[in-house]
Amino acid sequence: MRPFAGLIMILLSITIFSSRLESLTEISNNALDISTERAYKDFFPPDSEIVFLDIREDFEVSNGIIEGAVWLPLGTLRVAITERFPDREGQGFIVYCRSGNRSMTGARILRELGYVALSMNRGFLGWQSMDYPTSSFE
């Protein structure tokens, strides 16, 4: 009976992750952005399919980063994203910057490259104001 329990957990994990990516894809078909609250409620914590992508500059991330996020500055995004995340169909991104302006550009770039991406409204400042999990940048 125990071997089946492990298999059931794996299948449940696959279903949950697929649902999160499908949900992000569905939202991105109708919008370019997502609220900070919904990003947290529906897609946090990040996992292998849903990535919180910080596109701020290096001097900005010294103030912290969303827990589990990946940092790729906007200026390097076109090249760095395809090197770091070559699977365009299996990745979804919630892109954020300091306040939500540059992340719109970042989300557009990712979409042009074939990724599923949404810009997070209010950026890192909005995330911090909600007291959502952050960590120091390493």
C-alpha positions in Angstrom: 0.0 0.0 0.0 2.9 2.4 0.8 4.3 2.5 -2.8 0.9 3.7 -4.0 1.0 6.6 -1.5 4.2 7.9 -3.1 2.7 7.6 -6.6 -0.4 9.4 -5.5 1.6 12.3 -4.1 3.6 12.6 -7.3 0.4 12.7 -9.4 -1.2 15.3 -7.1 2.0 17.4 -7.4 1.9 17.2 -11.2 -1.8 18.2 -11.2 -1.3 21.1 -8.9 1.7 22.5 -10.8 -0.1 22.1 -14.2 -3.1 23.9 -12.7 -0.9 26.8 -11.6 0.7 27.1 -15.0 -2.7 26.7 -16.8 -4.1 29.4 -14.5 -1.3 31.8 -15.2 -1.7 31.1 -19.0 -5.4 31.8 -18.8 -4.9 35.1 -17.0 -2.2 36.1 -19.5 -4.5 35.5 -22.4 -6.7 38.3 -21.1 -4.3 40.7 -19.3 -0.7 41.8 -19.2 -0.7 42.3 -15.4 -1.7 40.8 -12.1 -2.3 42.3 -8.7 0.2 41.8 -6.0 -2.5 40.2 -3.9 -3.5 37.6 -6.6 0.2 36.9 -7.4 0.7 36.0 -3.8 -2.5 34.1 -3.2 -2.5 32.1 -6.4 1.2 31.7 -7.3 3.4 32.0 -4.2 5.6 30.2 -3.4 7.4 30.0 -6.8 8.2 26.5 -8.1 9.7 24.9 -11.2 6.9 26.2 -13.5 6.0 29.5 -11.9 8.9 31.9 -11.5 8.8 35.2 -9.8 11.3 37.2 -11.9 13.0 40.3 -10.5 14.2 42.6 -13.2 15.5 45.4 -11.0 19.0 46.7 -11.2 21.8 45.3 -8.9 21.7 48.4 -6.6 17.9 47.8 -6.1 18.1 44.2 -5.1 20.3 45.0 -2.2 17.1 46.1 -0.4 15.8 42.5 -0.7 14.0 40.2 -3.1 10.8 38.2 -3.1 11.5 34.9 -1.4 12.5 32.3 -4.0 12.6 34.8 -6.9 15.1 34.8 -9.7 17.0 38.0 -10.6 17.7 39.0 -14.2 18.1 42.7 -14.8 15.9 44.2 -17.5 18.9 45.1 -19.6 20.0 41.5 -19.9 16.6 39.9 -20.1 16.4 39.1 -23.8 19.6 37.0 -23.8 19.7 35.8 -20.2 16.1 34.4 -20.1 16.6 32.0 -23.0 19.9 30.8 -21.5 18.4 30.3 -18.0 15.0 29.1 -19.0 15.1 27.4 -22.4 11.7 25.7 -22.0 9.3 28.3 -23.2 6.2 26.1 -22.9 6.8 24.8 -19.4 7.6 28.2 -17.7 5.3 30.9 -16.5 6.7 34.2 -15.1 5.4 36.8 -12.7 7.7 39.8 -13.5 8.3 42.5 -11.0 10.4 45.6 -10.6 10.4 48.3 -7.9 7.0 49.8 -8.5 5.4 48.0 -11.5 6.4 50.1 -14.4 9.5 48.4 -15.9 7.9 45.0 -15.3 5.3 45.7 -18.0 8.3 46.0 -20.4 9.8 42.9 -19.1 6.5 40.9 -19.4 6.2 42.2 -23.0 9.7 41.0 -23.9 9.0 37.6 -22.4 5.8 37.3 -24.4 7.6 38.3 -27.6 10.0 35.4 -26.9 7.2 32.9 -26.5 6.9 32.7 -22.7 3.8 33.1 -20.5 4.3 36.3 -18.4 2.4 38.8 -16.3 3.6 42.0 -14.8 3.0 42.3 -11.1 1.2 45.6 -10.2 2.9 47.8 -7.6 6.2 45.7 -7.8 8.5 45.0 -4.9 7.2 48.1 -3.0 3.6 46.7 -3.1 4.9 43.3 -2.1 6.7 44.7 0.9 3.7 46.9 1.9 1.6 43.7 2.2 4.3 42.2 4.4 4.7 39.2 2.1 7.8 37.0 2.3 11.1 38.5 1.2 14.7 37.5 1.7 18.1 39.2 1.4 19.7 39.0 -2.0 22.7 36.7 -2.2 
